[in-house]
Amino acid sequence: MANRILIVDDAAFMRMMIRDILTKNGYEVVGEAQDGSQAVEKFKELKPDLVTMDITMPEMDGITALKEIKQLDASAKVIMCSAMGQQAMVIDAIQAGAKDFIVKPFQSDRVIEAIKKTLG
């Protein structure tokens, strides 16, 4: 069975890039969200195997959303996505329970490697 993934990013272009990488590699994209509060709602609704979460978003940022998702499901698997130079935020995310992080612009090998590692 294909792993079900929720993509969270405020930029439609970034969501499209990740969706492309995932579908080409046999993963099923079950949903997309453009901010943290949408991500939490979609997580409850879709129960994905993994979430790719942007850090910087309007409404609710990725770290806050990550914490809320972890409260709903302690075993939730979330990979954070960040632009270069956000190391402090990445550390916050890992401490909040993120399994890994990928840096934008995305390299498909790195995205797939992070997902395989996280899903085990």
C-alpha positions as CSV (number, residue, x, y, z in Angstrom):
1,M,0.0,0.0,0.0
2,A,1.3,3.4,-0.9
3,N,2.2,5.7,2.0
4,R,-0.3,8.5,2.4
5,I,1.2,12.0,2.7
6,L,-0.2,15.4,3.6
7,I,1.7,18.4,2.1
8,V,1.6,21.7,4.0
9,D,3.1,24.9,2.4
10,D,1.7,28.3,1.9
11,A,3.2,28.4,-1.6
12,A,1.1,26.5,-4.2
13,F,4.3,26.2,-6.3
14,M,6.1,24.4,-3.5
15,R,3.2,22.1,-2.9
16,M,3.2,21.2,-6.6
17,M,6.9,20.5,-6.5
18,I,6.7,18.2,-3.5
19,R,3.5,16.5,-4.9
20,D,5.4,15.8,-8.2
21,I,8.4,14.3,-6.4
22,L,6.2,12.1,-4.2
23,T,3.9,10.8,-6.9
24,K,6.8,10.0,-9.2
25,N,8.2,7.9,-6.4
26,G,5.0,6.0,-5.7
27,Y,3.6,7.9,-2.7
28,E,0.0,8.9,-2.4
29,V,-0.7,12.6,-1.7
30,V,-3.9,12.5,0.3
31,G,-4.2,16.2,0.9
32,E,-2.7,19.7,0.9
33,A,-2.9,22.6,3.3
34,Q,-1.7,26.2,3.0
35,D,-1.3,27.1,6.6
36,G,-0.9,25.4,10.0
37,S,-4.5,25.5,11.1
38,Q,-5.6,23.9,7.9
39,A,-2.8,21.3,8.4
40,V,-4.2,20.4,11.9
41,E,-7.7,20.0,10.5
42,K,-6.6,17.9,7.5
43,F,-4.4,15.8,9.8
44,K,-7.5,14.9,11.9
45,E,-9.6,14.3,8.8
46,L,-7.1,12.3,6.7
47,K,-4.9,10.6,9.2
48,P,-1.9,10.6,6.8
49,D,1.2,8.4,7.4
50,L,3.4,11.4,7.1
51,V,3.2,15.2,6.8
52,T,5.6,17.6,5.1
53,M,5.3,20.9,6.9
54,D,6.6,24.3,5.9
55,I,7.9,26.3,8.8
56,T,7.0,29.9,7.8
57,M,3.3,30.3,7.0
58,P,0.6,32.8,7.7
59,E,-2.2,32.1,10.3
60,M,-0.3,29.4,12.2
61,D,3.3,28.5,11.6
62,G,4.6,25.0,11.0
63,I,6.2,24.6,14.5
64,T,2.9,25.5,16.2
65,A,1.0,23.1,13.9
66,L,3.6,20.4,14.5
67,K,3.0,20.7,18.3
68,E,-0.8,20.5,17.8
69,I,-0.5,17.5,15.6
70,K,1.8,15.8,18.1
71,Q,-0.8,16.4,20.8
72,L,-3.4,14.7,18.6
73,D,-1.1,11.8,17.8
74,A,2.2,11.4,19.6
75,S,3.4,9.0,16.9
76,A,2.7,11.4,14.0
77,K,5.5,11.6,11.5
78,V,6.3,15.1,10.4
79,I,9.1,16.3,8.2
80,M,9.8,20.1,8.3
81,C,10.6,22.1,5.2
82,S,12.6,25.3,5.4
83,A,14.5,27.8,3.3
84,M,18.2,28.1,3.8
85,G,19.4,30.0,6.9
86,Q,16.5,28.9,9.3
87,Q,18.7,26.6,11.4
88,A,17.3,27.9,14.7
89,M,13.8,27.1,13.5
90,V,14.9,23.7,12.4
91,I,16.3,23.0,15.9
92,D,13.0,24.2,17.4
93,A,11.1,21.9,15.0
94,I,13.2,18.8,15.9
95,Q,12.8,19.6,19.6
96,A,9.0,19.8,19.0
97,G,9.0,16.3,17.5
98,A,9.8,16.7,13.8
99,K,11.5,13.6,12.4
100,D,13.6,15.3,9.8
101,F,13.9,18.4,7.8
102,I,14.4,19.2,4.1
103,V,15.7,22.5,2.8
104,K,14.2,24.5,-0.1
105,P,14.8,24.5,-3.0
106,F,13.9,20.8,-2.8
107,Q,16.2,18.1,-4.3
108,S,14.1,15.1,-5.0
109,D,16.7,12.6,-3.8
110,R,16.9,14.4,-0.4
111,V,13.1,14.5,-0.1
112,I,12.7,10.8,-0.8
113,E,15.6,9.9,1.5
114,A,14.0,11.8,4.4
115,I,10.6,10.2,3.7
116,K,12.0,6.7,3.5
117,K,14.1,7.2,6.6
118,T,11.1,8.6,8.5
119,L,8.6,6.0,7.4
120,G,11.2,3.2,8.1
